[in-house]
Amino acid sequence: MHYPHLAAGLLLMLFSCNEPSPGSSSDRFSTSPERFPVEPNLVNEASGIAASRTMNNRLWVQEDSDTPVQINLMTTDGKLVKRFPLPGISNRDWEDLAIGPGPQNGVSYLYLADIGDNLKKNDVSYIYRFPEPKNENEGVSGIERISFRYSDGPRDAEALLLDPQTRDLWIVTKSEEKVRMYRLPYPQSTGDVMRADYQGELPLNLITGGSVSSDGQEILLKSYIGTYHWRRKDGQTLADAMQKSSYKTLAAEQLGLQGEAVCFDKDNKGYYTLPEKGNQPSITLNYYKRL
């Protein structure tokens, strides 16, 4: 039996956004970003981006597989500052980057997700965690590896979320018809292989990146065609916020670009996206300002 009014209501609920609570920031973002040209061949395979917490006007960018084992520091107007080698690890298929708290209070950590698995054959996936350098002259050290298995078998994933309120890590898969969410609770082991437990699904697909605001109140997920935004309520897990609250679809990406990287800026006044170069002659770093 067909219920047109019910169907229309469900669609409206799905594609509308939560109204922000009184006194909170707006959920509206510019649909025409500021675009900053990135010099060709500096960062061609961007798949993760995070706004530095220790340096102003700086972004960390990580590249996909078949690229050097390093992390790139860029300015917020698209210029390369420095490449930082990451000793003792390998790049099987790095897919996302998160930033925020970790095991030592008061320290900002970078979380690099080696979670890509196009053929769904990897028994164990990895997330590398290390303290963020405090300045451009400090190298990367103290890299730890968080190893995990999905509770229901190998998955291909490209989005990593760090909850700054709980320090839990969340993985959102890519290639299912409805993407799946998995949780690695804090404190994450760096000795044993953890189990990433299934936490539900979302009516989205081809999710390629994600970000959580520094206060933990907002969530972004990125796909090839656009970006999705959630407002989180007090007491909700990230999965609850994304499953029990409707999302807002933000600006669509330029057609033909393989957009994978997204992050809130340091002060949550907007968000950045950075595509892979692919067959394009050049790319831009894009900033969507909060309105």
C-alpha positions in Angstrom: 0.0 0.0 0.0 1.3 3.5 -0.9 1.3 6.3 1.7 2.4 9.4 -0.2 2.1 11.7 2.8 4.2 9.4 5.0 6.9 9.1 2.3 7.0 12.8 1.8 7.4 13.3 5.6 10.2 10.8 5.8 12.1 12.5 3.0 11.7 15.8 4.6 13.0 14.5 7.9 15.9 12.8 6.2 17.2 15.9 4.3 16.4 18.6 6.8 18.8 19.6 9.5 18.6 19.9 13.2 18.0 23.4 14.5 20.9 24.5 16.6 20.2 25.0 20.3 20.0 28.6 21.6 23.3 30.3 21.7 25.1 27.7 19.5 26.7 28.5 16.1 24.9 28.5 12.9 24.4 25.4 10.8 24.7 27.4 7.6 27.8 27.3 5.5 28.8 29.1 2.3 27.9 27.3 -0.9 30.7 29.2 -2.8 34.0 28.4 -1.2 37.1 30.4 -1.1 39.5 28.6 -3.4 43.2 28.5 -2.9 45.3 27.0 -5.8 47.6 24.2 -4.9 50.8 24.0 -7.0 50.7 20.9 -9.2 52.5 17.8 -7.9 52.9 19.1 -4.3 49.9 17.1 -3.0 48.3 15.0 -5.7 46.6 12.1 -3.7 45.1 13.9 -0.7 42.8 11.6 1.2 42.8 13.1 4.7 43.1 16.6 6.2 43.1 18.0 9.7 43.5 21.6 11.1 46.6 21.9 13.3 45.9 22.5 17.0 49.5 23.6 17.8 50.1 25.9 14.9 47.9 28.7 13.6 46.8 28.7 9.9 48.3 25.3 9.3 46.7 22.1 7.9 48.0 18.5 8.0 47.4 16.6 4.8 48.0 12.9 4.3 48.1 11.1 0.9 46.8 7.8 -0.4 48.7 4.5 -1.1 51.8 4.5 -3.4 53.0 7.8 -2.0 56.0 8.4 0.4 55.6 7.6 4.1 55.2 11.2 5.2 52.6 13.8 6.3 52.4 17.2 4.8 52.0 20.5 6.5 50.3 23.2 4.5 49.1 26.7 5.0 45.4 27.5 5.0 45.9 29.2 1.6 47.2 26.0 -0.1 51.0 26.3 0.1 53.3 23.5 1.2 55.3 24.3 4.3 57.1 21.0 5.0 57.0 17.3 4.7 57.4 15.2 7.8 58.7 11.6 7.5 56.9 9.0 9.5 59.6 6.5 10.6 58.9 2.8 11.2 55.5 2.5 9.5 54.2 1.8 6.0 51.5 3.2 3.7 49.3 0.2 2.8 46.2 2.4 2.0 46.0 5.5 4.1 42.6 7.0 3.8 41.9 9.6 6.5 43.3 11.8 9.2 41.9 13.0 12.5 43.2 15.2 15.2 42.4 15.8 18.9 43.0 14.4 22.4 44.7 11.1 23.2 46.2 9.1 26.1 48.2 12.1 27.5 46.1 15.0 28.8 46.9 18.3 27.2 48.6 16.8 24.1 47.2 17.1 20.6 47.4 13.8 18.7 47.2 13.0 15.0 45.4 9.8 14.0 46.3 8.4 10.6 43.9 5.7 9.3 45.3 2.8 7.2 41.8 1.5 6.6 41.4 1.4 2.8 40.6 -2.2 1.6 39.0 -2.2 -1.9 39.0 -6.0 -2.1 37.9 -6.4 1.5 40.7 -8.9 2.2 42.6 -7.4 5.1 42.1 -9.3 8.3 43.6 -6.5 10.4 43.5 -2.7 9.8 45.5 0.0 11.5 45.3 3.5 12.9 48.6 5.2 13.7 48.6 7.7 16.5 51.4 10.2 17.4 51.7 13.6 19.1 51.3 16.5 16.8 54.6 18.5 16.3 54.4 21.8 18.2 56.2 23.7 15.5 57.6 23.4 12.0 61.1 22.4 13.3 59.9 19.5 15.5 59.9 16.1 13.9 57.4 13.3 14.3 58.1 10.8 17.1 56.3 8.4 19.4 54.2 6.7 16.7 51.9 4.0 18.1 49.9 1.5 16.1 46.3 0.7 17.0 45.4 -2.7 15.3 41.8 -3.8 14.9 39.4 -6.3 13.3 35.8 -5.5 12.4 33.3 -7.5 14.3 31.7 -8.8 11.1 34.6 -9.3 8.7 36.8 -7.1 6.5 35.4 -3.8 5.3 36.6 -1.0 2.9 36.6 2.3 4.8 37.9 5.8 4.1 36.4 7.9 7.0 37.8 8.2 10.5 36.1 10.2 13.3 37.6 11.1 16.7 35.2 12.0 19.4 37.0 14.7 21.5 34.5 14.2 24.3 35.2 10.5 24.9 38.4 9.9 22.8 36.6 7.0 21.1 37.5 6.4 17.4 34.8 5.7 14.8 35.2 4.2 11.3 32.6 4.8 8.6 32.7 2.4 5.7 32.6 3.3 2.0 31.3 0.7 -0.4 28.1 -0.6 1.1 24.7 0.5 -0.2 24.2 1.9 3.3 27.5 2.7 5.0 28.3 1.1 8.3 29.7 2.5 11.5 32.2 0.9 13.9 33.6 2.0 17.3 37.0 1.6 18.9 36.4 2.7 22.5 39.0 4.6 24.5 41.5 3.7 25.7 42.7 2.0 22.5 45.2 -0.8 22.9 48.5 -0.5 21.1 49.5 -4.1 22.0 46.5 -6.3 21.3 44.3 -6.5 18.2 41.1 -4.7 19.1 37.6 -5.5 17.9 35.7 -2.7 16.1 32.1 -3.3 17.0 29.3 -2.6 14.5 27.1 0.4 15.6 24.6 0.7 12.9 24.3 2.1 9.4 23.5 5.3 7.5 21.4 5.8 4.3 24.5 7.1 2.5 27.2 5.6 0.3 30.7 6.3 -1.1 31.8 8.1 2.1 35.4 9.2 1.7 36.2 11.2 4.8 35.0 12.7 8.0 35.6 15.3 10.7 34.3 16.2 14.2 34.4 19.7 15.5 36.9 20.4 18.3 34.0 20.7 20.8 32.5 17.5 19.6 29.1 19.1 18.8 29.2 18.7 15.0 30.0 16.0 12.5 30.9 16.1 8.9 31.0 13.2 6.4 32.3 13.6 2.9 31.3 11.8 -0.3 32.4 12.2 -3.9 29.4 14.4 -4.5 29.0 16.5 -1.4 29.3 16.9 2.4 26.8 16.0 5.1 26.5 17.8 8.5 25.0 16.7 11.8 24.4 18.6 15.0 25.0 16.4 18.1 22.9 16.6 21.2 24.3 16.2 24.8 24.8 12.6 25.8 24.7 11.2 22.3 27.4 9.0 20.8 28.5 9.9 17.3 26.5 7.0 16.0 23.4 8.2 17.9 23.8 11.7 16.5 24.0 10.5 12.9 21.3 7.8 13.2 18.7 9.6 15.4 19.2 13.1 13.9 18.6 14.2 10.4 21.5 15.6 8.4 21.9 18.7 6.2 23.5 18.3 2.8 26.1 21.0 2.3 27.6 22.3 -0.9 28.2 19.9 -3.7 31.7 19.4 -5.0 32.8 20.4 -8.5 32.0 17.6 -10.9 34.9 15.5 -12.0 36.9 15.9 -8.8 37.5 12.9 -6.5 36.9 14.7 -3.2 38.1 12.7 -0.2 39.4 15.0 2.4 37.4 17.2 4.8 37.9 18.9 8.1 36.6 21.6 10.4 39.0 24.6 10.8 40.7 25.0 14.1 38.0 27.4 15.5 35.0 25.6 13.9 34.2 28.7 11.8 34.1 26.7 8.6 35.5 23.6 6.9 38.0 22.7 4.3 37.9 20.2 1.5 40.8 19.0 -0.7 40.4 16.7 -3.7 42.8 14.3 -5.3 44.3 15.7 -8.5 43.3 12.7 -10.7 43.2 13.8 -14.3 42.7 17.5 -13.5 45.5 19.9 -14.5 45.3 21.4 -11.0 43.3 21.5 -7.8 42.3 24.0 -5.1 42.0 23.9 -1.4 38.4 24.9 -0.7 37.2 26.8 2.4 33.5 26.9 3.2 32.9 29.7 5.8 30.1 29.4 8.4 27.4 32.0 7.9 
